[in-house]
Amino acid sequence: MHYAGPILSVLVILLVARLLLQKHNTHAVLLFSGIGMLLAAHWLGLEGMQLRQSTGNTYFDLFAALKEAFSKTNAGVGLMIMAIGGFVAYMDHIGASDVLVYWAMKPLKLFRKQPHIAASLVIPIGQVLFVAIPSAAGLALLLMASLYPILTRLGLSKLSAVAVITASTVFGIGPACATTASAIQIMKMDTILYFLEYQIPMVWPLTLCLMLSYYLVNRYYDRKQPAEEKPAEESEKKPSAPCVYAVLPILPIALLLVFSELSTWIAPPIVLDTSTVMFLSFFVALLFEGLRHRNFRDLGNAFNVFWTGMADIFKSVVTLIIAAEIFAQGLILLGFIDGLLELTQQIGLGKGLVGMMLTTMIFLASMLMGSGNAAFFAFGPLVPGLAGSIGMATTTLMLPMQLAASMGRAVSPVAGVLIATAQIAGLNSIDIVKRNLIPMVTTLILLFLLHFI
């Protein structure tokens, strides 16, 4: 194996970490370090960039890779995140978010003295939704539109509210999950069998661990937070928008749950993706506004609000996701993943310790790449061979690695879900990582104890 690439990738990771902690521009740091690693891979004679259409010149291919990253992201997760951003902006504009908060606060006043209990309950609720809405960034942004203002009104700090929302997306399970689809294809196992007999029995104790960890961690740090930085209680004045507007912020979640592959009441099933639902919900909101004001001619401004919301998310979130993708490509081409795997095989530990080490490595890879999918897709196909070499069943090694891949995303400052939620809350993604780190490490240790010991 060529060791120069993995060693260089580690040095780049350390440099990037230092620059990010010094609060240098995240977009620039990730993009230039990614391009630098792609160039280094070429100079070292390693595998070249995987492009749909090469320019024929390695140096021009750098810009072609950037173009393809923009094309792929904007056509997929980028469009989804922008559509959600536009919808959230319009909900604020018409006062629908205020109405939802006002009415939700009525029964939730019971939690005013214990807001961290309410916050911990978001995690299992979000996890159930995540099975039907298998996009971490998409679901988190929907929860930011519906639950985030409620949590902050209860007295929770912005950071604690965002932390539990991101925590609700840390276990990628269920038939609609991309890593589940990859895992069952590799193992040649039935999807429902894997979901019911392997994923659910492992995830529920981990979810309880997360709830307890976040309750203790958030309560501790919120008590240490200076009083002037804590969210001020807002007035209980009734919003001017009609009461029925409270359904608008949660309409996308309802539509995604009703019109999904998990629904059996419609035959054949109607399946709506997140981007389609956001545009549909926006037009429903337009109809509400038209009926409210009895005037459909003045709705042109609504589109400006929606497009501006999309543009704000594009310039701050989508571009950062693209920069993070170039960074991840650089790590892969330099052999960072291959180096981790070879190191594991050469140490010669027992199968339980090897399993824990591999799970930790995919957790760290996800943390560095900002994508649980990217980390798992890099490691996953190698699992059957690795499991066989250490005398372990493929499912025994596959399950914790799949869960660790999505858990690592929650402590990655370059993950789309953290970038997007931080932008809306006006926070730094590094601060969310710091808040998430203790619960994630605690839960990862419990995963080791339950599965390997």
Sequence and secondary structure as in RCSB ss.txt:
>XXXX:A:sequence
MHYAGPILSVLVILLVARLLLQKHNTHAVLLFSGIGMLLAAHWLGLEGMQLRQSTGNTYFDLFAALKEAFSKTNA
GVGLMIMAIGGFVAYMDHIGASDVLVYWAMKPLKLFRKQPHIAASLVIPIGQVLFVAIPSAAGLALLLMASLYPI
LTRLGLSKLSAVAVITASTVFGIGPACATTASAIQIMKMDTILYFLEYQIPMVWPLTLCLMLSYYLVNRYYDRKQ
PAEEKPAEESEKKPSAPCVYAVLPILPIALLLVFSELSTWIAPPIVLDTSTVMFLSFFVALLFEGLRHRNFRDLG
NAFNVFWTGMADIFKSVVTLIIAAEIFAQGLILLGFIDGLLELTQQIGLGKGLVGMMLTTMIFLASMLMGSGNAA
FFAFGPLVPGLAGSIGMATTTLMLPMQLAASMGRAVSPVAGVLIATAQIAGLNSIDIVKRNLIPMVTTLILLFLL
HFI
>XXXX:A:secstr
   HHHHHHHHHHHHHHHHHHTT  HHHHHHHHHHHHHHHHHHTT      SS  SSHHHHHHHHHHHHHHHHHH
THHHHHHHHHHHHHHHHHHTHHHHHHHHHHHHHGGGSS HHHHHHHHHHHHHHHHHHS  HHHHHHHHHHHTHHH
HHHTT  HHHHHHHHHHTTS   STT HHHHHHHHHHT  HHHHIIIIIHHHHHHHHHHHHHHHHHHHHHHHHHS
 GGGS         SS GGGGGTTTHHHHHHHHSSTT  SSSS     HHHHHHHHHHHHHHHHHHHHT SGGGH
HHHHHHHHHHHHHIIIIIHHHHHHHHHHHHHHHTTHHHHHHHHHHHH   HHHHHHHHHHHHHHHHHHHT HHHH
HHHHGGGHHHHHHHTT  HHHHHHHHHHHHHHHHTT TT HHHHHHHHHHT  HHHHHHHHHHHHHHHHHHHHHH
HT 
